[in-house]
């Protein structure tokens, strides 16, 4: 077996990179690491990492020389839309180097996504329903066993530390470019009032959901995402979620059945900066449908979806849960699950009137194919979860089973739609000509 040299760029805000490096080492492969911030250094101290202290504008030249000097064969990073990673992917494409990107799983809560080449707009996973059916024929339906739970506070502590330390010690990596939409000094304090109201908000939300179900009213759900999420800025036509809200409410007020209601549900990790309840109600008032619009902060999302007529979203993984329940789903951005026959590809105004249910068999084929090729078990935080995830990731990479079973389609099949709906694609993201 030929030895490979793996380059780790920014990793998940935890000790997880250590687990990956250790696992690759047991197979006799070399790992190189580049730090970009003080938290990268802290999490990976003692692994012999190099430090990049330059500007983003000089990163392309530095990385090209680094690849040549160390004979890099593969690049691995967490979150493929970070500034340094977009440039790294473009360089890797041009030099024929493998790129692997990982994030939290499309399935939740103890799954991890591992894709070759990219995610979102740049996912190579097929979107052709007939191809998905054909490829799934050879997939065994046995899903991996084992659960790997972890307390949320561990994730929260790591996230806050990862983003605050570079601000408190900026002189150590003076040119580090943060990838946060909001400044942490503004964002984190804004969580406090919402946390203090969470018990009350959950009670109100549960009452709204129960009343909707009891009344047997027709209603649609809009699960809101986080404005800071790269899936909004890099995999949708919207620069701000408010644009989506205006589009949805305008269409709903004009085309939805007059007895239908619309329920917006805040994301569980919303930071309270946008004040969605106030803003959504103001927009609903402008479109003369305030009496048919509800905004809830909390409550059981699965229960809310289960009794709904359908849901409209940008690209939230809530869509996968809805499809598994058989709930009609309309996607407004770019999502791996936006497949003809699963989601409704008609214009939004038609969706309100006659929402189309997903093909149950196609959803099953899609899920089995995804689990077999781009989903794996584990987590980033607990000892057992990290070791399981690291072993699964390394095993798949070394066995060339990432995007296996024919799920690496080139060029990325979602690029065409992305351009059609106006998703911003910059030079450092471009797929090379095929």
VOPAGU-2260 file (C-alpha; in pm, 1 decimal, decimal comma):
REM VOPAGU-2260
SITE   aa  ch    i         X         Y         Z
SITE  UNK   A    0       0,0       0,0       0,0
SITE  UNK   A    1     144,4     335,8    -101,6
SITE  UNK   A    2     192,5     586,6     176,3
SITE  UNK   A    3     -11,7     905,1     162,1
SITE  UNK   A    4      48,0    1249,5     307,4
SITE  UNK   A    5    -266,1    1408,7     452,2
SITE  UNK   A    6    -285,9    1784,2     504,7
SITE  UNK   A    7    -526,1    1900,4     776,3
SITE  UNK   A    8    -651,1    2257,6     751,8
SITE  UNK   A    9    -905,9    2397,3     996,5
SITE  UNK   A   10   -1087,3    2127,1    1188,2
SITE  UNK   A   11   -1396,4    2100,8    1400,2
SITE  UNK   A   12   -1375,5    2323,4    1711,5
SITE  UNK   A   13   -1276,1    2036,6    1939,0
SITE  UNK   A   14    -992,3    1787,6    1984,5
SITE  UNK   A   15   -1119,9    1579,7    1693,5
SITE  UNK   A   16    -825,6    1646,9    1460,8
SITE  UNK   A   17    -605,8    1463,7    1710,4
SITE  UNK   A   18    -822,1    1153,5    1676,0
SITE  UNK   A   19    -794,1    1163,2    1297,2
SITE  UNK   A   20    -416,3    1212,0    1299,7
SITE  UNK   A   21    -372,5     924,3    1544,9
SITE  UNK   A   22    -590,2     694,8    1334,8
SITE  UNK   A   23    -404,9     772,6    1010,4
SITE  UNK   A   24     -76,0     715,7    1192,1
SITE  UNK   A   25    -179,6     363,4    1296,0
SITE  UNK   A   26    -210,9     285,4     924,4
SITE  UNK   A   27     136,5     421,7     851,7
SITE  UNK   A   28      36,8     745,0     679,0
SITE  UNK   A   29     182,5    1092,3     738,1
SITE  UNK   A   30     -18,9    1389,4     859,9
SITE  UNK   A   31      71,8    1755,1     810,5
SITE  UNK   A   32    -122,7    2030,9     984,4
SITE  UNK   A   33    -155,8    2404,6     927,6
SITE  UNK   A   34    -288,0    2632,3    1202,2
SITE  UNK   A   35    -458,2    2963,2    1122,0
SITE  UNK   A   36    -560,3    3088,3    1466,9
SITE  UNK   A   37    -471,8    3059,5    1832,7
SITE  UNK   A   38    -749,8    2805,2    1885,9
SITE  UNK   A   39    -620,6    2588,2    1602,4
SITE  UNK   A   40    -284,9    2590,2    1783,1
SITE  UNK   A   41    -434,0    2510,5    2123,4
SITE  UNK   A   42    -648,5    2222,8    2000,4
SITE  UNK   A   43    -359,8    2070,4    1803,9
SITE  UNK   A   44     -59,8    2162,8    2016,7
SITE  UNK   A   45     204,1    1890,7    2016,3
SITE  UNK   A   46     113,1    1748,5    1675,5
SITE  UNK   A   47     397,6    1927,2    1496,1
SITE  UNK   A   48     172,3    2168,7    1308,1
SITE  UNK   A   49     291,5    2456,3    1091,7
SITE  UNK   A   50     145,1    2804,3    1134,2
SITE  UNK   A   51      11,0    3030,9     864,1
SITE  UNK   A   52      52,2    3390,9     972,2
SITE  UNK   A   53      -8,5    3551,4     633,2
SITE  UNK   A   54    -308,5    3718,6     478,0
SITE  UNK   A   55    -585,4    3534,4     294,6
SITE  UNK   A   56    -470,6    3707,1     -24,7
SITE  UNK   A   57    -135,2    3525,5       2,4
SITE  UNK   A   58    -278,2    3189,4     106,5
SITE  UNK   A   59    -297,8    3050,4    -247,4
SITE  UNK   A   60      75,1    3099,0    -311,3
SITE  UNK   A   61     170,7    2963,7      31,2
SITE  UNK   A   62     -45,9    2652,1      -3,3
SITE  UNK   A   63      76,5    2570,9    -354,1
SITE  UNK   A   64     437,6    2577,3    -234,1
SITE  UNK   A   65     349,3    2380,0      79,4
SITE  UNK   A   66     183,2    2104,7    -126,1
SITE  UNK   A   67     487,2    2072,4    -349,4
SITE  UNK   A   68     737,5    2081,4     -62,2
SITE  UNK   A   69     566,9    1810,5     145,0
SITE  UNK   A   70     426,1    1594,0    -132,4
SITE  UNK   A   71      66,9    1634,0     -14,0
SITE  UNK   A   72    -167,1    1371,3    -159,5
SITE  UNK   A   73    -489,0    1456,3      26,2
SITE  UNK   A   74    -642,2    1759,6     197,5
SITE  UNK   A   75    -894,2    1729,6     481,3
SITE  UNK   A   76   -1091,4    2004,2     650,5
SITE  UNK   A   77   -1409,3    2079,7     842,8
SITE  UNK   A   78   -1665,7    2311,4     676,0
SITE  UNK   A   79   -1584,3    2357,7     310,1
SITE  UNK   A   80   -1706,9    2716,1     281,7
SITE  UNK   A   81   -1451,9    2876,0     510,8
SITE  UNK   A   82   -1233,4    3126,7     320,6
SITE  UNK   A   83    -911,7    2922,7     342,6
SITE  UNK   A   84   -1091,5    2604,5     242,5
SITE  UNK   A   85   -1255,9    2747,3     -68,8
SITE  UNK   A   86    -913,5    2846,1    -197,8
SITE  UNK   A   87    -763,5    2511,2     -97,4
SITE  UNK   A   88   -1032,5    2323,7    -289,3
SITE  UNK   A   89    -964,2    2523,5    -605,1
SITE  UNK   A   90    -589,6    2452,3    -577,9
SITE  UNK   A   91    -649,9    2083,7    -509,6
SITE  UNK   A   92    -873,6    2054,9    -814,9
SITE  UNK   A   93    -607,8    2214,0   -1033,1
SITE  UNK   A   94    -335,0    1980,3    -904,2
SITE  UNK   A   95    -536,5    1657,4    -895,4
SITE  UNK   A   96    -522,3    1627,9    -515,8
SITE  UNK   A   97    -800,3    1457,0    -320,4
SITE  UNK   A   98   -1016,3    1684,7    -103,5
SITE  UNK   A   99   -1229,8    1552,4     181,3
SITE  UNK   A  100   -1463,5    1770,1     382,4
SITE  UNK   A  101   -1660,0    1675,3     691,4
SITE  UNK   A  102   -1934,4    1832,8     902,1
SITE  UNK   A  103   -2220,5    1737,1    1129,3
SITE  UNK   A  104   -2433,7    1472,7     963,4
SITE  UNK   A  105   -2726,8    1530,6     732,5
SITE  UNK   A  106   -2885,2    1285,8     975,1
SITE  UNK   A  107   -2894,4    1373,5    1342,8
SITE  UNK   A  108   -2777,9    1362,3    1612,2
SITE  UNK   A  109   -2484,0    1117,6    1609,8
SITE  UNK   A  110   -2393,4    1116,8    1241,1
SITE  UNK   A  111   -2111,4    1288,2    1053,6
SITE  UNK   A  112   -2105,1    1383,1     687,1
SITE  UNK   A  113   -1790,9    1301,7     488,1
SITE  UNK   A  114   -1786,8    1396,4     120,7
SITE  UNK   A  115   -1521,0    1406,6    -144,2
SITE  UNK   A  116   -1480,8    1735,2    -330,0
SITE  UNK   A  117   -1734,7    1947,8    -147,0
SITE  UNK   A  118   -2076,3    1991,8       8,2
SITE  UNK   A  119   -2386,6    2195,0     -70,0
SITE  UNK   A  120   -2348,6    2346,4    -414,6
SITE  UNK   A  121   -2030,3    2145,0    -460,8
SITE  UNK   A  122   -2163,2    1810,8    -343,1
SITE  UNK   A  123   -2099,6    1536,0    -597,9
SITE  UNK   A  124   -2384,0    1322,6    -459,4
SITE  UNK   A  125   -2636,3    1249,1    -740,4
SITE  UNK   A  126   -2961,5    1441,3    -775,2
SITE  UNK   A  127   -3107,1    1234,0   -1059,5
SITE  UNK   A  128   -3393,0    1023,1    -914,3
SITE  UNK   A  129   -3351,7     737,7   -1161,4
SITE  UNK   A  130   -2978,5     716,3   -1097,1
SITE  UNK   A  131   -3043,0     715,5    -721,8
SITE  UNK   A  132   -3288,4     426,8    -763,1
SITE  UNK   A  133   -3042,0     233,6    -977,2
SITE  UNK   A  134   -2745,1     283,6    -744,9
SITE  UNK   A  135   -2951,0     194,7    -438,0
SITE  UNK   A  136   -3035,3    -148,8    -577,6
SITE  UNK   A  137   -2694,3    -274,6    -467,6
SITE  UNK   A  138   -2714,2    -126,3    -117,4
SITE  UNK   A  139   -2782,5    -339,0     187,7
SITE  UNK   A  140   -3047,0    -172,5     404,2
SITE  UNK   A  141   -2873,6    -248,5     735,7
SITE  UNK   A  142   -2777,5      83,0     896,3
SITE  UNK   A  143   -2483,1     105,5    1137,8
SITE  UNK   A  144   -2569,3      32,7    1497,1
SITE  UNK   A  145   -2463,2     228,7    1803,7
SITE  UNK   A  146   -2557,8     562,3    1956,2
SITE  UNK   A  147   -2308,8     833,7    2048,8
SITE  UNK   A  148   -2490,2    1105,4    2247,5
SITE  UNK   A  149   -2319,4    1401,5    2411,8
SITE  UNK   A  150   -2441,7    1692,0    2627,5
SITE  UNK   A  151   -2499,5    2015,4    2438,2
SITE  UNK   A  152   -2296,5    2222,5    2683,9
SITE  UNK   A  153   -1975,1    2055,6    2556,9
SITE  UNK   A  154   -2047,9    2172,8    2202,9
SITE  UNK   A  155   -2140,8    2522,8    2325,1
SITE  UNK   A  156   -1824,1    2564,0    2533,4
SITE  UNK   A  157   -1600,9    2455,6    2246,1
SITE  UNK   A  158   -1782,6    2681,6    1999,7
SITE  UNK   A  159   -1756,2    2990,2    2220,3
SITE  UNK   A  160   -1391,6    2924,0    2304,2
SITE  UNK   A  161   -1300,3    2865,0    1940,2
SITE  UNK   A  162   -1443,2    3199,3    1829,8
SITE  UNK   A  163   -1353,0    3413,7    2129,8
SITE  UNK   A  164    -986,3    3323,4    2178,8
SITE  UNK   A  165    -870,5    3475,4    1844,7
SITE  UNK   A  166   -1038,2    3803,3    1945,5
SITE  UNK   A  167    -875,3    3807,9    2288,5
SITE  UNK   A  168    -528,5    3723,7    2150,2
SITE  UNK   A  169    -530,0    3869,0    1795,8
SITE  UNK   A  170    -159,4    3956,6    1790,3
SITE  UNK   A  171     -57,8    3588,9    1773,7
SITE  UNK   A  172    -224,9    3542,8    1433,1
SITE  UNK   A  173    -279,6    3904,8    1324,9
SITE  UNK   A  174    -415,4    3832,8     976,0
SITE  UNK   A  175    -653,7    3551,6    1066,7
SITE  UNK   A  176    -985,3    3597,6     888,4
SITE  UNK   A  177   -1284,0    3494,9    1097,8
SITE  UNK   A  178   -1576,3    3330,6     923,5
SITE  UNK   A  179   -1850,7    3445,3    1162,7
SITE  UNK   A  180   -2141,6    3650,0    1025,3
SITE  UNK   A  181   -2182,6    3832,9    1358,5
SITE  UNK   A  182   -1908,8    3960,3    1585,4
SITE  UNK   A  183   -1886,0    3723,1    1886,1
SITE  UNK   A  184   -1884,2    4015,5    2131,8
SITE  UNK   A  185   -2229,8    4104,3    1998,6
SITE  UNK   A  186   -2363,9    3757,6    1925,3
SITE  UNK   A  187   -2297,7    3561,1    2242,8
SITE  UNK   A  188   -2453,6    3807,9    2493,0
SITE  UNK   A  189   -2769,2    3811,1    2279,6
SITE  UNK   A  190   -2831,7    3445,7    2362,5
SITE  UNK   A  191   -2889,0    3525,1    2730,0
SITE  UNK   A  192   -3238,3    3685,8    2709,3
SITE  UNK   A  193   -3361,0    3404,3    2485,5
SITE  UNK   A  194   -3225,7    3139,6    2720,0
SITE  UNK   A  195   -3402,6    3304,8    3012,5
SITE  UNK   A  196   -3731,2    3294,6    2819,5
SITE  UNK   A  197   -3685,5    2943,8    2680,6
SITE  UNK   A  198   -3913,4    2762,7    2926,4
SITE  UNK   A  199   -4195,8    3011,2    2871,5
SITE  UNK   A  200   -4142,2    3014,1    2493,8
SITE  UNK   A  201   -4153,1    2634,5    2478,1
SITE  UNK   A  202   -4484,1    2630,9    2664,9
SITE  UNK   A  203   -4633,0    2888,3    2427,7
SITE  UNK   A  204   -4502,9    2696,3    2124,4
SITE  UNK   A  205   -4644,5    2366,9    2250,2
SITE  UNK   A  206   -4983,6    2531,8    2301,1
SITE  UNK   A  207   -4979,0    2671,7    1946,7
SITE  UNK   A  208   -4891,2    2330,7    1801,0
SITE  UNK   A  209   -5154,3    2148,1    2005,8
SITE  UNK   A  210   -5423,0    2400,6    1912,8
SITE  UNK   A  211   -5339,3    2371,9    1543,5
SITE  UNK   A  212   -5365,7    1994,2    1558,3
SITE  UNK   A  213   -5683,6    1999,3    1766,5
SITE  UNK   A  214   -5853,6    2248,0    1533,9
SITE  UNK   A  215   -5752,7    2041,5    1231,0
SITE  UNK   A  216   -5660,2    2364,0    1051,4
SITE  UNK   A  217   -5458,0    2343,7     733,5
SITE  UNK   A  218   -5112,9    2486,8     794,0
SITE  UNK   A  219   -4763,9    2500,6     644,6
SITE  UNK   A  220   -4433,8    2515,3     833,2
SITE  UNK   A  221   -4128,7    2732,7     766,2
SITE  UNK   A  222   -3833,4    2609,7     977,6
SITE  UNK   A  223   -3594,6    2903,0    1001,1
SITE  UNK   A  224   -3219,2    2857,7     975,4
SITE  UNK   A  225   -2934,9    3057,8    1124,0
SITE  UNK   A  226   -2840,8    3376,5     943,3
SITE  UNK   A  227   -2474,9    3296,5    1017,0
SITE  UNK   A  228   -2499,6    2957,2     844,7
SITE  UNK   A  229   -2289,5    2928,7     528,0
SITE  UNK   A  230   -2578,6    2731,5     377,9
SITE  UNK   A  231   -2761,0    3064,9     357,5
SITE  UNK   A  232   -2475,3    3275,0     224,1
SITE  UNK   A  233   -2315,6    3018,2      -9,0
SITE  UNK   A  234   -2594,0    2776,6    -101,4
SITE  UNK   A  235   -2895,1    3000,4    -152,0
SITE  UNK   A  236   -2993,6    3305,9    -357,0
SITE  UNK   A  237   -3043,9    3507,8     -37,4
SITE  UNK   A  238   -2792,2    3730,8     137,1
SITE  UNK   A  239   -3029,0    3753,1     432,0
SITE  UNK   A  240   -3307,2    3522,8     552,3
SITE  UNK   A  241   -3540,6    3822,6     561,1
SITE  UNK   A  242   -3546,6    3810,2     179,8
SITE  UNK   A  243   -3680,4    3454,8     197,3
SITE  UNK   A  244   -3939,4    3556,0     455,5
SITE  UNK   A  245   -4067,6    3833,5     227,8
SITE  UNK   A  246   -4081,7    3597,9     -70,1
SITE  UNK   A  247   -4267,9    3328,3     122,3
SITE  UNK   A  248   -4519,2    3562,3     286,1
SITE  UNK   A  249   -4588,5    3744,4     -40,1
SITE  UNK   A  250   -4658,5    3417,4    -219,0
SITE  UNK   A  251   -4856,8    3273,0      71,3
SITE  UNK   A  252   -5085,4    3575,4     101,9
SITE  UNK   A  253   -5168,4    3568,9    -270,1
SITE  UNK   A  254   -5186,0    3199,0    -351,7
SITE  UNK   A  255   -5239,9    2983,6     -42,1
SITE  UNK   A  256   -5592,4    2866,9      46,6
SITE  UNK   A  257   -5761,3    3140,0     250,6
SITE  UNK   A  258   -5817,5    2907,9     544,7
SITE  UNK   A  259   -5452,9    2792,2     554,0
SITE  UNK   A  260   -5208,8    2915,0     817,1
SITE  UNK   A  261   -4831,4    2957,8     812,8
SITE  UNK   A  262   -4609,8    2871,9    1109,6
SITE  UNK   A  263   -4252,3    3002,0    1130,4
SITE  UNK   A  264   -4037,7    2812,1    1380,9
SITE  UNK   A  265   -3713,8    2966,2    1505,8
SITE  UNK   A  266   -3396,5    2761,1    1492,0
SITE  UNK   A  267   -3307,3    2612,8    1834,6
SITE  UNK   A  268   -2972,7    2798,3    1826,0
SITE  UNK   A  269   -3103,9    3132,9    1702,1
SITE  UNK   A  270   -2907,2    3414,3    1866,7
SITE  UNK   A  271   -3200,3    3656,7    1902,7
SITE  UNK   A  272   -3023,8    3932,3    1705,9
SITE  UNK   A  273   -3270,1    3938,8    1417,0
SITE  UNK   A  274   -3579,9    3946,4    1642,4
SITE  UNK   A  275   -3770,6    3721,1    1404,3
SITE  UNK   A  276   -4107,2    3729,5    1585,9
SITE  UNK   A  277   -4126,7    4107,2    1551,0
SITE  UNK   A  278   -3989,0    4124,3    1196,6
SITE  UNK   A  279   -4196,2    3837,3    1056,7
SITE  UNK   A  280   -4516,0    3979,8    1200,0
SITE  UNK   A  281   -4433,4    4320,8    1051,2
SITE  UNK   A  282   -4380,9    4165,9     707,3
SITE  UNK   A  283   -4701,0    3961,2     743,0
SITE  UNK   A  284   -4886,0    4281,7     827,5
SITE  UNK   A  285   -4756,8    4443,0     508,3
SITE  UNK   A  286   -4887,2    4148,2     306,1
SITE  UNK   A  287   -5223,4    4148,7     482,2
SITE  UNK   A  288   -5193,1    3795,8     624,9
SITE  UNK   A  289   -5094,4    3859,5     987,7
SITE  UNK   A  290   -5406,0    3683,9    1114,5
SITE  UNK   A  291   -5288,8    3362,7     942,3
SITE  UNK   A  292   -4924,6    3369,6    1055,3
SITE  UNK   A  293   -4772,7    3226,9    1373,5
SITE  UNK   A  294   -4411,9    3256,4    1494,6
SITE  UNK   A  295   -4299,9    3008,8    1759,4
SITE  UNK   A  296   -3975,2    2971,4    1950,2
SITE  UNK   A  297   -3960,7    2613,1    2071,5
SITE  UNK   A  298   -4196,3    2318,6    2069,1
SITE  UNK   A  299   -4170,1    1977,0    1908,0
SITE  UNK   A  300   -4075,1    2025,9    1542,8
SITE  UNK   A  301   -4147,9    1664,3    1444,4
SITE  UNK   A  302   -4498,1    1691,0    1586,1
SITE  UNK   A  303   -4550,2    2024,1    1410,8
SITE  UNK   A  304   -4439,9    1878,5    1077,4
SITE  UNK   A  305   -4632,2    1554,0    1111,3
SITE  UNK   A  306   -4973,5    1722,2    1103,1
SITE  UNK   A  307   -4883,5    1992,4     849,8
SITE  UNK   A  308   -4977,5    2026,1     483,3
SITE  UNK   A  309   -4612,3    2080,8     394,8
SITE  UNK   A  310   -4301,4    2278,4     474,6
SITE  UNK   A  311   -4098,2    2543,1     296,2
SITE  UNK   A  312   -3728,6    2588,7     368,4
SITE  UNK   A  313   -3405,6    2716,5     219,5
SITE  UNK   A  314   -3191,9    2405,1     266,4
SITE  UNK   A  315   -3226,7    2302,0     631,5
SITE  UNK   A  316   -3168,1    1934,4     712,0
SITE  UNK   A  317   -3515,6    1950,8     862,8
SITE  UNK   A  318   -3616,4    1871,1     506,8
SITE  UNK   A  319   -3473,3    1519,9     540,7
SITE  UNK   A  320   -3679,5    1453,8     852,5
SITE  UNK   A  321   -3989,8    1587,0     678,2
SITE  UNK   A  322   -3934,7    1365,6     374,5
SITE  UNK   A  323   -3899,8    1059,8     596,6
SITE  UNK   A  324   -4239,0    1147,8     746,0
SITE  UNK   A  325   -4390,0    1179,8     399,6
SITE  UNK   A  326   -4442,5    1556,3     433,7
SITE  UNK   A  327   -4447,9    1768,2     113,4
SITE  UNK   A  328   -4135,1    1982,5     101,4
SITE  UNK   A  329   -4039,2    2287,0    -105,2
SITE  UNK   A  330   -3668,7    2383,2    -119,3
SITE  UNK   A  331   -3575,5    2742,8    -207,0
SITE  UNK   A  332   -3196,9    2704,7    -203,8
SITE  UNK   A  333   -2951,0    2424,5    -279,7
SITE  UNK   A  334   -2986,0    2105,7     -75,2
SITE  UNK   A  335   -2855,0    1753,0    -119,3
SITE  UNK   A  336   -3209,9    1617,8     -70,6
SITE  UNK   A  337   -3371,3    1844,5    -330,7
SITE  UNK   A  338   -3448,9    1560,8    -573,7
SITE  UNK   A  339   -3737,3    1537,5    -821,3
SITE  UNK   A  340   -3994,8    1299,1    -681,2
SITE  UNK   A  341   -3885,3    1372,2    -323,3
SITE  UNK   A  342   -3924,4    1750,4    -303,2
SITE  UNK   A  343   -4175,1    1961,8    -493,2
SITE  UNK   A  344   -4002,6    2129,7    -789,2
SITE  UNK   A  345   -4299,8    2336,2    -904,8
SITE  UNK   A  346   -4321,1    2711,9    -838,9
SITE  UNK   A  347   -4403,2    2811,9    -482,6
SITE  UNK   A  348   -4748,9    2941,4    -573,6
SITE  UNK   A  349   -4848,5    2594,3    -695,0
SITE  UNK   A  350   -4705,5    2427,1    -384,7
SITE  UNK   A  351   -4951,1    2608,9    -157,5
SITE  UNK   A  352   -5249,8    2487,6    -356,7
SITE  UNK   A  353   -5159,1    2121,0    -411,8
SITE  UNK   A  354   -4841,7    2021,3    -223,2
SITE  UNK   A  355   -4692,8    1700,8    -363,8
SITE  UNK   A  356   -4603,3    1419,3    -126,1
SITE  UNK   A  357   -4257,4    1261,9    -160,3
SITE  UNK   A  358   -4216,4     923,5    -324,5
SITE  UNK   A  359   -4172,4     693,0     -25,0
SITE  UNK   A  360   -3958,2     437,1    -207,5
SITE  UNK   A  361   -3733,5     704,2    -356,8
SITE  UNK   A  362   -3681,2     856,0     -12,7
SITE  UNK   A  363   -3577,8     514,1     122,4
SITE  UNK   A  364   -3337,2     461,7    -168,4
SITE  UNK   A  365   -3192,0     808,8    -116,2
SITE  UNK   A  366   -3140,7     752,2     255,4
SITE  UNK   A  367   -2979,5     410,6     210,5
SITE  UNK   A  368   -2747,9     543,0     -60,0
SITE  UNK   A  369   -2649,3     842,3     150,8
SITE  UNK   A  370   -2574,9     629,3     458,1
SITE  UNK   A  371   -2366,3     389,5     249,6
SITE  UNK   A  372   -2155,1     662,9      90,5
SITE  UNK   A  373   -2145,1    1000,1     272,3
SITE  UNK   A  374   -2280,5     942,9     626,3
SITE  UNK   A  375   -2109,1     768,6     915,9
SITE  UNK   A  376   -2159,6     724,6    1287,9
SITE  UNK   A  377   -1980,6     901,1    1574,9
SITE  UNK   A  378   -1940,3    1247,7    1726,1
SITE  UNK   A  379   -1672,0    1512,9    1780,2
SITE  UNK   A  380   -1674,6    1527,4    2159,9
SITE  UNK   A  381   -1686,2    1207,6    2364,6
SITE  UNK   A  382   -1402,9     953,8    2380,0
SITE  UNK   A  383   -1604,6     672,5    2223,3
SITE  UNK   A  384   -1776,5     903,8    1974,8
SITE  UNK   A  385   -1447,0    1053,6    1854,8
SITE  UNK   A  386   -1268,7     721,4    1819,5
SITE  UNK   A  387   -1563,3     571,4    1631,9
SITE  UNK   A  388   -1592,6     868,2    1398,5
SITE  UNK   A  389   -1217,6     884,0    1333,4
SITE  UNK   A  390   -1199,3     512,8    1256,6
SITE  UNK   A  391   -1499,1     533,7    1022,9
SITE  UNK   A  392   -1360,1     837,2     840,4
SITE  UNK   A  393   -1011,9     691,9     798,2
SITE  UNK   A  394   -1142,2     350,6     692,2
SITE  UNK   A  395   -1358,6     507,2     424,0
SITE  UNK   A  396   -1085,9     732,8     291,8
SITE  UNK   A  397    -820,0     461,2     276,5
SITE  UNK   A  398   -1062,5     214,7     116,4
SITE  UNK   A  399   -1169,7     478,4    -138,6
SITE  UNK   A  400   -1526,0     445,0     -13,4
SITE  UNK   A  401   -1610,4     813,3      22,0
SITE  UNK   A  402   -1888,2     887,4    -226,0
SITE  UNK   A  403   -1883,2     516,3    -300,1
SITE  UNK   A  404   -2147,0     313,2    -488,5
SITE  UNK   A  405   -2126,6     554,0    -781,8
SITE  UNK   A  406   -2221,7     865,4    -584,7
SITE  UNK   A  407   -1936,0    1083,9    -711,0
SITE  UNK   A  408   -2088,7    1270,8   -1006,4
SITE  UNK   A  409   -1869,6    1520,1   -1187,8
SITE  UNK   A  410   -1914,5    1807,7   -1231,9
SITE  UNK   A  411   -2120,7    1863,1    -914,3
SITE  UNK   A  412   -2481,0    1820,9   -1031,1
SITE  UNK   A  413   -2619,4    2111,8    -825,6
SITE  UNK   A  414   -2395,4    2373,8    -985,8
SITE  UNK   A  415   -2638,5    2429,4   -1271,8
SITE  UNK   A  416   -2934,4    2509,1   -1046,0
SITE  UNK   A  417   -2710,9    2724,1    -826,6
SITE  UNK   A  418   -2626,2    2945,3   -1122,2
SITE  UNK   A  419   -2988,5    2953,3   -1237,1
SITE  UNK   A  420   -3126,1    3076,8    -904,4
SITE  UNK   A  421   -2844,7    3323,5    -839,9
SITE  UNK   A  422   -2627,4    3153,9    -579,5
SITE  UNK   A  423   -2300,4    3351,9    -553,7
SITE  UNK   A  424   -2007,9    3144,5    -680,4
SITE  UNK   A  425   -1668,6    3315,4    -662,8
SITE  UNK   A  426   -1344,3    3234,7    -843,6
SITE  UNK   A  427   -1206,2    3032,7    -552,2
SITE  UNK   A  428   -1507,4    2801,3    -566,4
SITE  UNK   A  429   -1514,6    2723,1    -934,6
SITE  UNK   A  430   -1507,5    2363,5   -1046,9
SITE  UNK   A  431   -1249,9    2311,6   -1325,5
SITE  UNK   A  432   -1372,6    2228,4   -1674,2
SITE  UNK   A  433   -1448,2    1858,2   -1721,7
